[in-house]
Amino acid sequence: MTKIPHRLYLTEDQLPKQWYNLRADMKELPDPMLSPADFKPVREEDLYPIFCKELAHQEMDNETRYVDIPEEIQDFYKMYRPSPLIRAYNLEKALKTPAKIYYKFEGNNTSGSHKLNSAIAQAYYARKQGLTSLTTETGAGQWGTALAEACSYYGIPLTVYMVKCSYEQKPFRKAIIQTFDGEIIPSPSNTTEAGRAILAKDPNTTGSLGCAISEAVEKAVTTEGCRYVLGSVLNQVLLHQSVIGLESKTAMEMLDEYPDIVIGCAGGGSNLGGLIAPFMQDKLTGKADPRIVAVEPASCPSLTRGRYAYDFCDTGKVTPLARMYTLGCGFIPSANHAGGLRYHGMSPILSKLYHDGYMEAVSVEQTKVFEAAVFFAKQETILPAPESAHAIRAAMDEAIKCRENGEAKTILFGLTGTGYFDMNAYSAYLNGSMRDYVPTDEELEKAFQALPKIPGIQ
Ligand SMILES: *Cc1c(COP(=O)(O)O)cnc(C)c1O
């Protein structure tokens, strides 16, 4: 048998022409979003003031299994896709593992992450509807960058609320977002009521994704022709990100491979939801039974220590209520360096699958994550984003287990992006000043107390 190549790229005509909607194959659907005003299920029309219509439709569509990718988006994808599926020969050798390790690398575009896959789709639908501006939040900055790229492509003005601690840790993110004509505001800010309220309570807050979301949503609903777009958590985002998993599955089929374990980092769940989509389909339909593992930071452990409950998607409590694994929307995680994973909740789709036993989750401490990041960079020549390095850590741990048990498992993990804007974090790790922070049960309990009370439900 010929040796499996280091990097496998699909040809353009092998690229997916449809996204895959995992909800169509779920045995039980996630619980419906509820309006915080009357606790009634949200209808598609209720979302129109926040999202553009087509995206509101995708958000609520639990039936359509395959959704056509508009040709313009397919053409845009071709500028940076397919992303390579890489066999980590050197990593395997360095770990002395009999396991076969594959990773799907999404860092080949300027945003440095998978986020562009959904950003371009959301900007496309906004332009199609004739919207005149968009707002969003960004944690680590990858989403803000991706959306700025997409909005500049379609000539749509964009305001980005960036979580304050990331804004300060990563000054060049501002420059790159401005390169693509995006306006960027550190959050919490005094440009919105939500921001002013949070600042009044805690003027020194380092901010959080949930709080930046409140500001962006407020700006959208108070500005004519403006809508809010979100880079993770939502069903529509997982739909767009299914392109990652669909490409991975095709590539693995060409190699006559199938993963025993699929691993991804989980912030709001979009890359993981996208990567696992077709493998989870096999699991749900009984065709195969891969293990699926979500990896989250020990400082923000929504799946491993959170509650499965209805909660607001943001700190300012302006969004509908979603049933998901949550640490409570008032939970502000410590200033972990993996900004993209500092979110109190988790995709309702992944939350449901986890709750029903289709997925596992582990949490890892950041010094262990950076140890894996540095090891990986030396073996594979890619400097990973701290978020992605969570998946690397778990993949390495599985490969080490294989060595100990003499098992030659096939592992697939998502390498969601590059870490060039995270050099402060790498420096902190390398000079020994990085600390691990794990919230106490008391801290979590306090945030759970603030979960919304819903008559007859929770
Ligand atoms: C945003 C981000 C993540 C986490 O977001 P998900 O929605 O959970 O995928 C992971 N990795 C990178 C590089 C990111 O930019």
The ligand as a MOL file (V3000), in Angstrom:
LIG
                    3D

  0  0  0     0  0            999 V3000
M  V30 BEGIN CTAB
M  V30 COUNTS 15 15 0 0 0
M  V30 BEGIN ATOM
M  V30 1 C -13.5370 31.1550 18.1010 0
M  V30 2 C -12.5290 30.1130 18.0790 0
M  V30 3 C -12.7400 28.8900 18.7300 0
M  V30 4 C -13.9390 28.5900 19.5790 0
M  V30 5 O -15.1770 28.8040 19.0240 0
M  V30 6 P -16.1830 27.6290 18.6680 0
M  V30 7 O -17.4100 28.3060 18.2470 0
M  V30 8 O -16.3590 26.8120 19.8990 0
M  V30 9 O -15.5700 26.8740 17.5700 0
M  V30 10 C -11.7770 27.9180 18.6160 0
M  V30 11 N -10.6470 28.1390 17.9200 0
M  V30 12 C -10.3940 29.2970 17.2990 0
M  V30 13 C -9.1140 29.4740 16.5780 0
M  V30 14 C -11.3350 30.3160 17.3480 0
M  V30 15 O -11.0980 31.4520 16.7120 0
M  V30 END ATOM
M  V30 BEGIN BOND
M  V30 1 1 1 2
M  V30 2 1 2 3
M  V30 3 2 2 14
M  V30 4 1 3 4
M  V30 5 2 3 10
M  V30 6 1 4 5
M  V30 7 1 5 6
M  V30 8 2 6 7
M  V30 9 1 6 8
M  V30 10 1 6 9
M  V30 11 1 10 11
M  V30 12 2 11 12
M  V30 13 1 12 13
M  V30 14 1 12 14
M  V30 15 1 14 15
M  V30 END BOND
M  V30 END CTAB
M  END
